[in-house]
Amino acid sequence: MQDWGRFPSDWVEEDGLKRFAWGRVGTRGIAALRIYTALAQRLREPNGIVRASYEALTENANLARASVSAGLRLLEDEKLIHAGK
């Protein structure tokens, strides 16, 4: 049996993917979408909090640490995530 989580997708239905177009953000957009998917797969709590280390994200998204950093920054800039510090 699969353990499913709800994927936050309202932003996609509102043409949010256009914000990640290659001509606008380049490879950061690909990294951000891969990270967003990796984070969404970990989403289980109704409050929307997801905990993931850089090591987990590099492995789950198959990205270098620098790409994870750039992708996370873009997701924060687009207000899709808020990294608690």
Order of alpha helices (4+ residues) and beta strands (2+ residues): alpha-alpha-alpha-alpha-alpha
